[in-house]
Amino acid sequence: MEKIGPQFRINPWRGEFDDAATERAFRQYSEAQMARALRRAVLVWAVLVVLFGVLDYPKLGWSAEFQLLFGWRLATAALLVFFYWQILRKPALAPAGYAATAVEIFGCFLFFLLYFIRHDMVTWVIGVIAISLLALFMYIPNRVYLSLLTAGFLIVGMMFCVAINGFGVETLIGLAFILMLPTVVGFFTALRWQVAQRQHYALLMQVMTVNSDLQSEVRRREALEVELKRQATTDPLTGLFNRRQYEMLFQRERERCNRLHQQMSLCIMDLDHFKRINDEYGHDAGDAVLRHVAQQLSCSLRHSDVVGRFGGEEFVLVLPDTGLEQAVAVLNRLREDLVATPVPVNGTLLPVSATFGITEVREDDTELEAILKRADRALYEGKGAGRNRVMTA
């Protein structure tokens, strides 16, 4: 167990983890199972206590001795039933062990009464005690050292009863040997079982820890993969698609529109007087303007539209399922929104406008470059005409 971790080191004589926190965790883990086993054992014990009382009547009759003995049996059974109910309400009593030990010690007094009242079956009583000592360790779930405490109380109490009855030292030694034998066997059997349970728990915790680490690593790698994919397909400054990605998406949308006989438009957008912004306010201001425009484009257009950064202050807009007339209306609205939302930079509102060159993608278009050149010619016509306008080609 050392290889697993010092917190899982097990005391070889108590059968429990040396680390208190680990032991508490184990008891909580095994609480439900121990509670079920203890309830079952207590119920069987209560039934046997009452049933064996039937054997007293033929010998004792309705005597004071029978009434005393049977009354004690009923009190023991009642205590056991009450304890059964308490375990049902509070399962944590089972792994703690102290309540079970108190009930066991109370049950020992029944054997002492049997010894004094049933003189005709003293040998039988001692035999039952030996069996009970074995069952104490192997059938009633409890912590090993608490079971040993109960066994010690029963052995000492029984030897005291024998001693005050006038038996000699030889008899006491023989009785001690008889009762110690099942105690030793039961103790080491229960100890071995409890150590095995905790070893199993320690291995389970190690496996769960490894699985948790593996799941964390898988999630980390998945997040890294998503991030790498994002970096490979987007422009780092604006977060828009880069050239490789928007070209791929253009081809996909073009094939779909051709298959469905839908119109499609492509636009190149260029920010007006962007060099002046860089020169007068610095490149940080220029970057802020680019990010602002990228956000405007992403928010204003449809999810099916493709928005990419063409380079510098130029952007590419792919509008699937959109004819030229409809695209012009959309882009004019976008152009007006840009003008109406200046960019705040260092306490100054920088006005932003853009010129748009748009063309409809034709069925005979075979190369994206040719479509871009057509849109680019419309863009330069717009710049020549005074900028801040939408031009078609």
C-alpha positions as CSV (number, residue, x, y, z in Angstrom):
1,M,0.0,0.0,0.0
2,E,3.0,2.3,0.4
3,K,3.1,2.6,-3.4
4,I,-0.4,4.0,-3.5
5,G,0.2,6.8,-1.0
6,P,0.9,7.4,2.7
7,Q,-2.7,8.4,3.3
8,F,-3.7,4.8,2.5
9,R,-1.4,3.2,5.0
10,I,-3.3,0.6,7.1
11,N,-2.6,-0.2,10.8
12,P,-1.9,-3.9,10.9
13,W,-3.5,-4.4,14.3
14,R,-6.5,-2.1,14.1
15,G,-7.3,-2.8,10.4
16,E,-8.0,0.9,9.8
17,F,-6.2,3.7,7.9
18,D,-3.7,5.6,9.9
19,D,-4.9,8.8,8.2
20,A,-8.0,9.9,10.0
21,A,-9.5,11.7,7.0
22,T,-9.0,8.7,4.8
23,E,-10.6,6.5,7.5
24,R,-13.6,8.8,7.7
25,A,-14.0,8.8,3.9
26,F,-13.9,5.0,3.9
27,R,-16.6,4.7,6.6
28,Q,-18.8,7.1,4.6
29,Y,-18.2,5.1,1.5
30,S,-19.1,1.8,3.2
31,E,-21.9,3.3,5.4
32,A,-24.8,1.9,3.4
33,Q,-23.4,-1.6,3.1
34,M,-22.4,-1.8,6.8
35,A,-25.8,-0.5,7.9
36,R,-27.6,-3.1,5.8
37,A,-25.4,-5.9,7.2
38,L,-25.8,-4.7,10.8
39,R,-29.6,-4.4,10.5
40,R,-29.7,-8.0,9.2
41,A,-27.5,-9.3,12.0
42,V,-29.4,-7.4,14.7
43,L,-32.7,-8.7,13.5
44,V,-31.5,-12.3,13.4
45,W,-30.1,-11.8,16.9
46,A,-33.4,-10.5,18.3
47,V,-35.3,-13.5,16.8
48,L,-32.9,-16.0,18.2
49,V,-32.9,-14.5,21.7
50,V,-36.7,-14.9,21.8
51,L,-36.9,-18.3,20.2
52,F,-34.3,-19.8,22.5
53,G,-36.5,-18.7,25.4
54,V,-38.9,-21.4,24.4
55,L,-36.4,-23.9,25.6
56,D,-36.4,-22.5,29.1
57,Y,-40.1,-23.1,29.8
58,P,-40.1,-26.9,29.8
59,K,-37.4,-26.9,32.4
60,L,-38.3,-23.9,34.5
61,G,-42.1,-23.7,34.1
62,W,-43.8,-20.5,35.0
63,S,-41.4,-19.8,37.8
64,A,-39.8,-16.6,39.0
65,E,-36.5,-17.7,37.3
66,F,-38.3,-18.2,34.0
67,Q,-40.0,-14.8,34.3
68,L,-36.7,-13.1,35.1
69,L,-34.9,-14.8,32.3
70,F,-37.6,-14.4,29.7
71,G,-38.1,-10.8,30.7
72,W,-34.4,-10.2,30.2
73,R,-34.7,-11.9,26.8
74,L,-37.6,-9.6,25.8
75,A,-35.7,-6.5,27.1
76,T,-32.7,-7.6,24.9
77,A,-34.9,-8.2,21.9
78,A,-36.6,-4.8,22.4
79,L,-33.3,-3.1,22.6
80,L,-32.2,-4.9,19.4
81,V,-35.4,-3.8,17.6
82,F,-34.9,-0.3,18.8
83,F,-31.3,-0.3,17.6
84,Y,-32.5,-1.7,14.2
85,W,-34.8,1.3,13.9
86,Q,-32.0,3.7,14.9
87,I,-29.7,2.2,12.2
88,L,-32.5,2.7,9.7
89,R,-32.7,6.4,10.6
90,K,-29.0,7.0,11.1
91,P,-26.9,4.7,9.0
92,A,-23.7,6.4,10.2
93,L,-24.1,4.5,13.5
94,A,-23.0,1.3,11.7
95,P,-19.4,2.3,10.7
96,A,-18.9,4.3,13.9
97,G,-19.3,1.1,15.9
98,Y,-19.8,2.6,19.4
99,A,-23.6,2.1,19.6
100,A,-23.2,-1.5,18.3
101,T,-20.6,-2.2,20.9
102,A,-22.9,-0.9,23.7
103,V,-25.7,-3.1,22.5
104,E,-23.3,-6.1,22.3
105,I,-22.2,-5.6,25.9
106,F,-25.8,-5.3,27.1
107,G,-26.5,-8.6,25.3
108,C,-23.6,-10.3,27.2
109,F,-25.6,-10.1,30.5
110,L,-28.1,-12.6,29.1
111,F,-25.3,-15.3,29.1
112,F,-24.5,-14.4,32.7
113,L,-28.1,-14.9,33.7
114,L,-28.3,-18.2,31.8
115,Y,-25.2,-19.5,33.7
116,F,-26.7,-18.9,37.1
117,I,-30.4,-19.9,36.3
118,R,-29.9,-22.8,33.9
119,H,-27.5,-25.0,35.9
120,D,-28.6,-28.0,33.9
121,M,-27.1,-26.6,30.7
122,V,-23.9,-24.8,31.8
123,T,-21.8,-26.8,29.2
124,W,-24.3,-25.8,26.5
125,V,-24.2,-22.1,27.6
126,I,-20.4,-22.1,27.3
127,G,-20.6,-23.7,23.9
128,V,-23.0,-21.0,22.8
129,I,-20.8,-18.3,24.1
130,A,-17.9,-19.7,22.1
131,I,-20.0,-19.7,18.9
132,S,-21.2,-16.2,19.8
133,L,-17.6,-14.9,20.2
134,L,-16.9,-16.2,16.7
135,A,-20.1,-14.6,15.3
136,L,-19.2,-11.4,17.1
137,F,-16.2,-10.9,14.8
138,M,-17.5,-12.6,11.6
139,Y,-21.2,-11.9,11.4
140,I,-21.8,-8.6,13.2
141,P,-20.1,-5.7,11.3
142,N,-18.0,-3.6,13.7
143,R,-14.6,-2.2,14.1
144,V,-12.1,-4.9,15.0
145,Y,-10.9,-3.4,18.3
146,L,-14.4,-2.7,19.5
147,S,-15.4,-6.3,18.8
148,L,-12.4,-7.3,20.7
149,L,-13.5,-5.1,23.6
150,T,-16.9,-6.8,23.7
151,A,-15.3,-10.3,23.5
152,G,-13.0,-9.4,26.4
153,F,-15.9,-8.2,28.5
154,L,-17.8,-11.4,27.8
155,I,-14.8,-13.6,28.6
156,V,-13.9,-11.8,31.8
157,G,-17.5,-11.7,32.9
158,M,-18.0,-15.4,32.3
159,M,-14.9,-16.3,34.2
160,F,-16.0,-14.1,37.1
161,C,-19.3,-15.9,37.2
162,V,-17.5,-19.3,37.2
163,A,-15.1,-18.0,39.9
164,I,-17.8,-16.9,42.3
165,N,-19.5,-20.2,41.8
166,G,-16.6,-21.8,43.5
167,F,-14.6,-23.4,40.6
168,G,-10.9,-23.6,40.9
169,V,-8.0,-22.1,38.9
170,E,-7.7,-25.1,36.6
171,T,-11.3,-24.7,35.6
172,L,-10.8,-21.0,35.0
173,I,-7.7,-21.7,32.9
174,G,-9.5,-24.3,30.8
175,L,-12.5,-22.0,30.3
176,A,-10.2,-19.1,29.3
177,F,-8.5,-21.4,26.7
178,I,-11.9,-22.5,25.3
179,L,-13.2,-18.9,25.0
180,M,-9.9,-17.4,23.8
181,L,-9.7,-19.8,20.8
182,P,-12.8,-18.5,18.9
183,T,-11.8,-15.0,20.0
184,V,-8.3,-15.3,18.4
185,V,-9.7,-16.9,15.3
186,G,-12.5,-14.4,14.9
187,F,-10.2,-11.4,15.6
188,F,-7.6,-12.3,12.9
189,T,-10.3,-13.3,10.4
190,A,-12.1,-10.0,10.9
191,L,-8.8,-8.1,10.9
192,R,-7.8,-9.7,7.6
193,W,-11.3,-9.0,6.1
194,Q,-11.2,-5.3,7.2
195,V,-7.7,-4.8,5.8
196,A,-8.8,-6.4,2.5
197,Q,-11.8,-4.0,2.4
198,R,-9.6,-1.0,2.9
199,Q,-7.0,-2.2,0.3
200,H,-9.8,-2.5,-2.2
201,Y,-11.0,1.0,-1.3
202,A,-7.5,2.4,-1.7
203,L,-7.1,0.8,-5.1
204,L,-10.6,2.1,-6.1
205,M,-9.6,5.6,-5.0
206,Q,-6.4,5.4,-7.0
207,V,-8.3,4.2,-10.1
208,M,-10.8,7.0,-9.7
209,T,-8.0,9.6,-9.3
210,V,-6.3,8.3,-12.4
211,N,-9.6,8.3,-14.3
212,S,-10.3,11.9,-13.2
213,D,-6.8,12.9,-14.3
214,L,-7.3,11.2,-17.6
215,Q,-10.7,12.9,-18.1
216,S,-9.1,16.3,-17.2
217,E,-6.3,15.6,-19.7
218,V,-8.9,14.7,-22.4
219,R,-10.9,17.8,-21.7
220,R,-7.7,19.9,-21.8
221,R,-6.6,18.3,-25.1
222,E,-10.1,18.8,-26.6
223,A,-10.0,22.5,-25.5
224,L,-6.5,22.8,-27.0
225,E,-7.7,21.2,-30.2
226,V,-10.6,23.6,-30.5
227,E,-8.3,26.5,-29.8
228,L,-5.8,25.3,-32.4
229,K,-8.6,24.9,-34.9
230,R,-9.8,28.4,-34.1
231,Q,-6.4,29.8,-34.5
232,A,-5.9,28.0,-37.8
233,T,-9.2,29.3,-39.2
234,T,-9.6,32.8,-37.8
235,D,-7.8,36.1,-38.0
236,P,-6.1,36.7,-34.6
237,L,-6.9,40.4,-34.4
238,T,-10.6,40.4,-35.4
239,G,-11.7,36.9,-34.8
240,L,-13.2,36.7,-38.3
241,F,-12.4,33.9,-40.7
242,N,-9.0,34.0,-42.4
243,R,-8.5,33.6,-46.1
244,R,-8.1,29.8,-46.0
245,Q,-11.3,29.3,-44.1
246,Y,-13.5,31.8,-46.0
247,E,-12.4,30.4,-49.3
248,M,-13.3,26.9,-48.1
249,L,-16.7,28.1,-46.8
250,F,-17.3,30.0,-50.1
251,Q,-16.8,26.9,-52.1
252,R,-19.2,24.9,-49.9
253,E,-21.9,27.6,-50.1
254,R,-21.4,28.0,-53.8
255,E,-21.9,24.3,-54.4
256,R,-25.0,24.3,-52.2
257,C,-26.5,27.3,-54.0
258,N,-25.8,25.8,-57.4
259,R,-27.4,22.6,-56.4
260,L,-30.5,24.4,-55.1
261,H,-30.5,27.0,-57.9
262,Q,-30.2,29.8,-55.3
263,Q,-28.5,33.2,-55.9
264,M,-25.3,34.2,-54.1
265,S,-23.4,37.4,-53.7
266,L,-19.9,38.3,-52.7
267,C,-18.6,41.7,-51.4
268,I,-15.3,43.3,-50.6
269,M,-15.5,46.0,-48.0
270,D,-12.8,48.6,-47.4
271,L,-12.7,51.0,-44.5
272,D,-12.4,54.6,-45.6
273,H,-9.3,56.7,-44.7
274,F,-8.0,53.9,-42.4
275,K,-4.4,55.0,-43.0
276,R,-5.2,58.4,-41.6
277,I,-6.5,56.8,-38.4
278,N,-3.3,54.8,-38.0
279,D,-1.2,57.9,-38.7
280,E,-3.1,60.3,-36.4
281,Y,-4.1,58.0,-33.5
282,G,-1.7,55.1,-33.7
283,H,-1.9,51.5,-34.6
284,D,-3.6,50.6,-31.3
285,A,-6.5,52.8,-32.4
286,G,-6.5,51.2,-35.8
287,D,-6.7,47.8,-34.2
288,A,-9.6,48.9,-32.0
289,V,-11.4,50.1,-35.2
290,L,-10.9,46.8,-36.9
291,R,-12.2,44.9,-33.9
292,H,-15.2,47.2,-33.7
293,V,-16.0,46.7,-37.4
294,A,-15.6,42.9,-37.1
295,Q,-18.1,42.8,-34.2
296,Q,-20.5,45.0,-36.2
297,L,-20.3,42.6,-39.2
298,S,-20.7,39.5,-37.0
299,C,-23.8,40.9,-35.2
300,S,-25.5,42.5,-38.2
301,L,-25.2,39.6,-40.7
302,R,-26.9,36.2,-40.6
303,H,-25.2,33.1,-39.2
304,S,-25.2,31.6,-42.7
305,D,-23.3,34.5,-44.1
306,V,-19.5,34.2,-44.2
307,V,-17.4,37.1,-43.0
308,G,-13.6,37.1,-43.4
309,R,-10.7,39.5,-43.2
310,F,-9.2,40.0,-46.7
311,G,-6.2,41.8,-45.5
312,G,-5.4,45.2,-43.8
313,E,-8.6,47.1,-43.6
314,E,-10.4,45.0,-46.2
315,F,-13.1,42.4,-45.5
316,V,-14.8,39.7,-47.6
317,L,-18.6,39.1,-47.2
318,V,-20.2,36.0,-48.7
319,L,-24.0,36.2,-48.8
320,P,-25.5,32.9,-49.8
321,D,-29.2,32.7,-50.9
322,T,-29.0,36.4,-51.6
323,G,-29.4,38.2,-55.0
324,L,-27.7,41.3,-56.0
325,E,-30.6,43.7,-55.3
326,Q,-31.2,42.2,-51.9
327,A,-27.5,42.2,-51.1
328,V,-27.3,45.9,-51.9
329,A,-30.1,46.6,-49.4
330,V,-28.4,44.6,-46.7
331,L,-25.0,46.3,-47.2
332,N,-26.5,49.8,-47.3
333,R,-28.1,49.1,-43.9
334,L,-24.7,47.8,-42.7
335,R,-22.9,50.9,-44.1
336,E,-25.4,53.2,-42.3
337,D,-24.9,51.3,-39.0
338,L,-21.1,51.7,-39.2
339,V,-21.5,55.5,-39.7
340,A,-23.9,55.7,-36.8
341,T,-21.6,53.9,-34.3
342,P,-18.2,55.7,-34.0
343,V,-15.5,53.9,-32.2
344,P,-14.4,55.2,-28.7
345,V,-10.6,55.4,-28.5
346,N,-8.8,57.2,-25.7
347,G,-11.8,59.4,-24.9
348,T,-12.3,60.3,-28.6
349,L,-15.1,59.0,-30.9
350,L,-13.6,58.1,-34.2
351,P,-16.1,58.1,-37.1
352,V,-16.0,55.0,-39.3
353,S,-17.3,54.5,-42.8
354,A,-16.7,51.9,-45.5
355,T,-17.0,51.4,-49.2
356,F,-18.5,48.2,-50.5
357,G,-17.9,46.5,-53.9
358,I,-20.4,43.7,-54.6
359,T,-21.0,41.2,-57.3
360,E,-23.3,38.3,-57.9
361,V,-21.7,34.9,-58.2
362,R,-22.6,33.6,-61.6
363,E,-23.1,30.0,-62.7
364,D,-20.2,30.2,-65.2
365,D,-17.8,31.6,-62.5
366,T,-15.1,28.9,-62.0
367,E,-12.5,30.7,-59.9
368,L,-12.9,32.7,-56.7
369,E,-10.1,35.0,-57.8
370,A,-12.1,36.2,-60.8
371,I,-15.1,36.9,-58.6
372,L,-12.9,38.9,-56.1
373,K,-11.5,40.9,-58.9
374,R,-14.9,41.8,-60.1
375,A,-15.9,42.9,-56.6
376,D,-12.6,44.8,-56.2
377,R,-13.3,46.8,-59.4
378,A,-16.6,47.8,-58.0
379,L,-15.0,48.8,-54.7
380,Y,-12.5,51.1,-56.5
381,E,-15.2,52.6,-58.5
382,G,-16.9,53.4,-55.2
383,K,-13.8,55.0,-53.7
384,G,-13.4,57.1,-56.9
385,A,-16.9,58.2,-56.5
386,G,-16.4,59.6,-53.0
387,R,-16.3,56.5,-50.7
388,N,-19.0,55.5,-48.1
389,R,-21.2,53.8,-50.7
390,V,-22.2,50.4,-52.1
391,M,-21.2,49.7,-55.7
392,T,-22.1,46.7,-57.9
393,A,-20.3,44.9,-60.7
